[in-house]
Amino acid sequence: MILSRILEEKLGSLYRAGGRIVGGVYLGRGQEAFSAAAGNNLRYGKDIYGPLIRDQAGRLAYGEPILDAMRTYLGVVTGPMRGRDGNIHRGRPKEGCMAMISHLGSLLSVVAGALFARRLRGTLGDSVGATSIGDGGTSTGAFHEGLNMASVEKLPMVISIANNQFAYSTPTSRQYACEDLVDRAIGYGVDGHSVDGTDLLACVATFRTAFARARAGHGPQLVVGKLLRLGGHGEHDDASYIPDSAKHKHEARDCIEVAKRQAVELGWATEADFRNWEEDARRDVDAAQAIASKEPTPDPYRETWHALSTSELVEGQHG
């Protein structure tokens, strides 16, 4: 969580400086506990993960290298997307880390399809899949189709819904009519779990249960976390539509500060430990930036821009 916060602060400053990061920057401030608790249950290279734009903490907990993030945001050829894709659309599908799709809800079908493919090949084993979505994304047709397929096939999958109170600028009161998004789980025949997304210990316990049930054959698990994103939709957005009253509610707590208090009270860490971890994180982030900043961006005159990996399928190719 600390590493994610410091990495994203660096990315935000690079974006605001102008020119170094092309495209949008979307930060997970306030969502780190919910995201990291999910990613911590996944094994890099064995399980399948389809993170969303505010899942940097989950990516790091899953095992994504800091350099993958920094290289993609800076658009260099050494990154996983070779500088060819948007800075948030990164992944390593061969290792099970799916590249994010901006069309919200689409990753449910991607992760469900990858799990189903493993089942057909007889390689599913104890693999589990996970993806995330925001409250607004649950209103899309892709969300319904993906979750319906996962439910019918009883796929070992955990879907995180970060109910951050706003779908961009649209409040939840205009997004859904049910009392709680977790109520939707029963309609799909899946287990539903609701958790305080600002409470790390509660998130860890809830996701541990959800992933255990998914691995044990109980089908998809829907986990809804109640929280508030502590900023705009992206760094381009001033969040002026969020009323001041919302910023003083329980959901607006900074999950990292809550986690620090919990750790100190339980005797798991000291204030000195936190200072050391933050210093280590800053060194790691600065080192990643120093490496990526010296690496080349794509050369349009030397790159082979094949959209398809099989040349025979490329339009205009013959023989």
C-alpha positions as CSV (number, residue, x, y, z in Angstrom):
1,M,0.0,0.0,0.0
2,I,2.8,2.4,0.9
3,L,4.7,1.5,-2.3
4,S,1.6,2.1,-4.4
5,R,0.9,5.5,-2.8
6,I,4.5,6.7,-3.3
7,L,4.7,5.3,-6.9
8,E,1.4,7.0,-7.8
9,E,2.5,10.3,-6.2
10,K,5.5,10.2,-8.5
11,L,3.4,9.4,-11.5
12,G,1.0,12.3,-10.7
13,S,3.9,14.7,-10.3
14,L,5.4,13.6,-13.7
15,Y,2.0,14.1,-15.3
16,R,1.5,17.5,-13.9
17,A,5.0,18.5,-14.9
18,G,3.8,18.2,-18.5
19,G,5.2,16.3,-21.5
20,R,6.8,13.3,-19.8
21,I,3.6,11.2,-19.4
22,V,1.2,11.1,-22.4
23,G,-2.4,10.2,-21.7
24,G,-4.3,10.1,-18.4
25,V,-3.1,9.3,-15.0
26,Y,-5.6,7.6,-12.6
27,L,-4.6,7.2,-9.0
28,G,-5.9,4.7,-6.4
29,R,-5.6,7.0,-3.4
30,G,-8.1,5.7,-0.8
31,Q,-8.5,2.3,-2.5
32,E,-5.1,0.8,-1.6
33,A,-6.4,-1.5,1.2
34,F,-9.2,-2.9,-0.9
35,S,-7.0,-3.5,-3.9
36,A,-3.9,-4.8,-2.1
37,A,-6.0,-7.3,0.0
38,A,-7.3,-8.8,-3.2
39,G,-4.0,-8.9,-5.0
40,N,-2.3,-10.5,-2.0
41,N,-4.3,-13.7,-2.6
42,L,-3.0,-14.2,-6.1
43,R,0.1,-16.0,-7.3
44,Y,2.0,-14.3,-10.1
45,G,2.4,-16.7,-13.1
46,K,-0.2,-19.1,-11.7
47,D,-3.4,-17.2,-11.2
48,I,-5.2,-14.8,-13.6
49,Y,-5.6,-11.2,-12.7
50,G,-7.4,-8.4,-14.6
51,P,-6.8,-5.2,-12.6
52,L,-8.5,-1.9,-13.3
53,I,-7.2,1.7,-13.3
54,R,-7.0,2.2,-9.6
55,D,-5.5,-1.2,-8.8
56,Q,-1.8,-0.3,-8.5
57,A,-1.7,-1.6,-5.0
58,G,-3.3,-4.9,-6.1
59,R,-0.8,-5.1,-9.0
60,L,2.2,-4.7,-6.7
61,A,0.7,-7.2,-4.2
62,Y,0.2,-9.6,-7.1
63,G,3.8,-9.3,-8.1
64,E,4.0,-6.7,-10.9
65,P,7.5,-5.1,-11.0
66,I,7.6,-1.3,-10.4
67,L,9.6,-1.1,-13.7
68,D,6.7,-2.4,-15.7
69,A,4.5,0.4,-14.4
70,M,7.2,3.1,-14.8
71,R,8.3,2.0,-18.3
72,T,4.7,1.9,-19.5
73,Y,3.8,5.3,-18.2
74,L,7.0,6.8,-19.8
75,G,6.2,4.9,-23.0
76,V,9.6,3.2,-23.5
77,V,10.2,0.1,-25.7
78,T,11.5,-1.9,-22.7
79,G,8.1,-2.0,-21.1
80,P,5.6,-4.9,-21.4
81,M,3.6,-3.1,-24.1
82,R,6.8,-1.8,-25.9
83,G,5.6,1.8,-25.7
84,R,2.7,1.0,-28.1
85,D,-0.3,1.2,-25.9
86,G,-1.9,3.6,-23.4
87,N,-0.1,3.9,-20.1
88,I,-2.7,2.1,-18.1
89,H,-3.3,-0.7,-20.6
90,R,-0.4,-2.9,-19.5
91,G,-0.1,-6.5,-18.7
92,R,1.7,-9.8,-19.3
93,P,-1.0,-12.2,-20.4
94,K,1.5,-15.2,-20.6
95,E,2.1,-14.8,-16.9
96,G,-1.7,-14.4,-16.2
97,C,-1.7,-10.6,-15.8
98,M,-4.2,-9.3,-18.3
99,A,-3.9,-5.9,-19.8
100,M,-6.6,-3.5,-18.6
101,I,-9.4,-2.7,-21.0
102,S,-11.0,0.8,-20.9
103,H,-14.4,-0.5,-21.9
104,L,-15.6,-1.1,-18.3
105,G,-16.8,-4.6,-17.5
106,S,-14.9,-6.3,-20.3
107,L,-12.3,-7.8,-18.1
108,L,-14.9,-10.1,-16.4
109,S,-15.3,-11.8,-19.7
110,V,-11.6,-11.9,-20.4
111,V,-10.7,-13.5,-17.0
112,A,-13.7,-15.8,-17.1
113,G,-12.6,-16.9,-20.6
114,A,-9.0,-17.5,-19.6
115,L,-10.2,-19.7,-16.7
116,F,-12.6,-21.6,-18.9
117,A,-9.9,-22.2,-21.5
118,R,-7.6,-23.7,-18.8
119,R,-10.5,-25.9,-17.7
120,L,-10.9,-27.1,-21.3
121,R,-7.2,-27.8,-21.6
122,G,-7.2,-29.6,-18.3
123,T,-4.7,-27.1,-16.8
124,L,-7.0,-25.2,-14.4
125,G,-5.8,-27.0,-11.3
126,D,-6.1,-24.8,-8.3
127,S,-5.9,-21.6,-10.4
128,V,-8.2,-18.7,-9.5
129,G,-9.1,-15.6,-11.4
130,A,-9.8,-12.1,-10.1
131,T,-10.8,-8.8,-11.6
132,S,-12.2,-5.5,-10.4
133,I,-14.8,-2.9,-11.4
134,G,-16.2,0.3,-10.0
135,D,-19.8,0.9,-9.0
136,G,-20.6,2.6,-12.3
137,G,-19.1,-0.3,-14.3
138,T,-21.6,-2.7,-12.8
139,S,-24.3,-1.0,-14.9
140,T,-22.7,-2.2,-18.2
141,G,-23.8,-5.1,-20.3
142,A,-20.3,-6.6,-20.3
143,F,-20.4,-6.9,-16.5
144,H,-23.7,-8.8,-16.7
145,E,-22.5,-11.1,-19.4
146,G,-19.2,-11.8,-17.8
147,L,-20.6,-12.5,-14.4
148,N,-23.5,-14.6,-15.8
149,M,-21.0,-16.8,-17.7
150,A,-18.7,-17.2,-14.7
151,S,-21.7,-18.1,-12.5
152,V,-23.2,-20.6,-14.9
153,E,-19.8,-22.3,-15.3
154,K,-19.0,-22.0,-11.6
155,L,-15.6,-20.6,-12.4
156,P,-13.1,-20.0,-9.5
157,M,-13.3,-16.2,-9.7
158,V,-13.4,-13.2,-7.4
159,I,-14.9,-10.0,-8.6
160,S,-14.1,-6.8,-6.5
161,I,-16.5,-3.9,-6.7
162,A,-15.0,-0.7,-5.4
163,N,-18.1,1.3,-4.5
164,N,-16.3,4.7,-4.4
165,Q,-19.6,6.6,-4.4
166,F,-19.2,8.2,-7.9
167,A,-19.2,6.8,-11.4
168,Y,-16.9,9.6,-12.6
169,S,-19.2,12.4,-11.5
170,T,-22.5,10.5,-11.2
171,P,-23.5,9.6,-7.6
172,T,-24.5,6.1,-6.7
173,S,-28.1,7.3,-6.1
174,R,-28.3,7.7,-9.9
175,Q,-26.5,4.4,-10.6
176,Y,-28.6,1.7,-9.0
177,A,-31.8,1.3,-7.1
178,C,-30.9,-1.6,-4.8
179,E,-30.0,-1.0,-1.2
180,D,-26.5,-2.3,-1.6
181,L,-24.6,-3.6,-4.7
182,V,-23.9,-6.8,-2.8
183,D,-27.6,-7.5,-3.2
184,R,-27.0,-8.2,-6.8
185,A,-25.0,-11.3,-6.0
186,I,-28.1,-13.4,-5.3
187,G,-29.5,-12.7,-8.7
188,Y,-26.5,-14.3,-10.4
189,G,-26.4,-17.2,-8.0
190,V,-23.0,-16.2,-6.5
191,D,-21.8,-15.5,-3.0
192,G,-21.8,-11.9,-2.0
193,H,-19.5,-10.2,0.6
194,S,-19.6,-6.6,1.8
195,V,-16.7,-4.9,3.5
196,D,-15.5,-1.6,4.8
197,G,-13.0,-0.7,2.0
198,T,-11.1,1.7,4.3
199,D,-10.3,-1.1,6.9
200,L,-7.3,-3.2,5.9
201,L,-7.9,-5.9,8.4
202,A,-11.5,-6.3,7.4
203,C,-10.5,-6.4,3.7
204,V,-7.8,-9.0,4.3
205,A,-10.3,-11.2,6.2
206,T,-13.0,-10.8,3.6
207,F,-10.8,-11.5,0.6
208,R,-9.2,-14.5,2.3
209,T,-12.7,-16.0,2.8
210,A,-13.7,-15.2,-0.8
211,F,-10.6,-16.6,-2.4
212,A,-10.8,-19.8,-0.3
213,R,-14.4,-20.4,-1.3
214,A,-13.5,-19.8,-5.0
215,R,-10.6,-22.2,-4.9
216,A,-12.8,-24.8,-3.1
217,G,-15.3,-24.9,-5.9
218,H,-18.0,-22.6,-4.7
219,G,-18.0,-20.6,-7.9
220,P,-17.6,-16.8,-8.3
221,Q,-17.4,-14.5,-5.3
222,L,-18.6,-10.9,-5.4
223,V,-16.9,-8.6,-2.9
224,V,-18.2,-5.0,-2.5
225,G,-16.0,-2.5,-0.8
226,K,-17.4,0.8,0.5
227,L,-15.0,3.7,0.2
228,L,-14.4,7.1,-1.4
229,R,-11.7,7.8,-3.9
230,L,-9.6,10.6,-2.4
231,G,-9.3,12.7,-5.5
232,G,-10.8,13.1,-8.9
233,H,-11.6,10.5,-11.5
234,G,-8.1,11.2,-12.9
235,E,-5.4,13.8,-12.4
236,H,-7.2,15.9,-15.0
237,D,-10.3,16.1,-12.8
238,D,-10.7,18.4,-9.8
239,A,-13.6,16.4,-8.3
240,S,-15.6,19.6,-7.7
241,Y,-18.8,17.6,-8.0
242,I,-18.0,15.7,-4.7
243,P,-19.9,17.6,-1.9
244,D,-17.9,18.6,1.1
245,S,-20.2,16.5,3.3
246,A,-19.1,13.3,1.6
247,K,-15.4,14.0,2.4
248,H,-16.2,13.8,6.2
249,K,-18.0,10.5,6.1
250,H,-16.6,7.2,7.3
251,E,-16.0,6.1,3.7
252,A,-13.6,9.0,3.2
253,R,-11.0,7.8,5.7
254,D,-7.5,7.3,4.3
255,C,-7.0,3.5,4.4
256,I,-3.3,3.8,4.8
257,E,-3.6,6.0,7.9
258,V,-6.2,3.5,9.3
259,A,-3.8,0.6,8.6
260,K,-1.0,2.4,10.3
261,R,-3.0,2.9,13.5
262,Q,-4.1,-0.8,13.4
263,A,-0.5,-2.0,13.0
264,V,0.7,0.2,15.9
265,E,-2.1,-0.7,18.2
266,L,-1.6,-4.4,17.6
267,G,2.2,-4.2,18.0
268,W,2.9,-5.2,14.4
269,A,4.9,-2.1,13.5
270,T,6.2,1.1,14.9
271,E,6.2,4.7,13.5
272,A,9.9,4.2,12.8
273,D,9.1,1.1,10.7
274,F,6.7,3.2,8.6
275,R,9.3,5.9,8.1
276,N,11.8,3.2,6.9
277,W,9.3,1.6,4.6
278,E,8.4,4.9,3.0
279,E,12.1,5.8,2.5
280,D,12.7,2.4,0.9
281,A,9.7,2.9,-1.3
282,R,10.9,6.3,-2.5
283,R,14.3,4.9,-3.3
284,D,12.8,2.0,-5.3
285,V,10.5,4.4,-7.2
286,D,13.3,6.9,-7.9
287,A,15.5,4.1,-9.1
288,A,12.8,2.8,-11.5
289,Q,12.3,6.3,-12.8
290,A,16.0,6.7,-13.4
291,I,16.2,3.5,-15.4
292,A,13.1,4.1,-17.5
293,S,14.0,7.8,-18.2
294,K,17.2,6.7,-20.0
295,E,15.5,4.1,-22.2
296,P,14.3,4.8,-25.8
297,T,10.8,5.4,-27.0
298,P,9.5,3.6,-30.1
299,D,11.1,4.6,-33.4
300,P,8.2,4.7,-36.0
301,Y,10.7,4.2,-38.8
302,R,12.2,1.0,-37.4
303,E,9.2,-0.7,-35.6
304,T,7.2,-3.4,-37.3
305,W,3.7,-2.4,-36.6
306,H,1.8,-5.6,-37.2
307,A,-1.5,-5.6,-35.4
308,L,-1.8,-9.4,-35.7
309,S,0.9,-11.9,-34.8
310,T,0.3,-14.1,-37.9
311,S,1.5,-12.3,-41.0
312,E,-0.8,-14.3,-43.2
313,L,-3.8,-12.7,-41.5
314,V,-2.6,-9.2,-41.9
315,E,-4.6,-7.2,-44.5
316,G,-2.7,-6.9,-47.8
317,Q,-0.5,-10.0,-47.2
318,H,-0.6,-12.7,-49.8
319,G,1.0,-16.1,-50.1
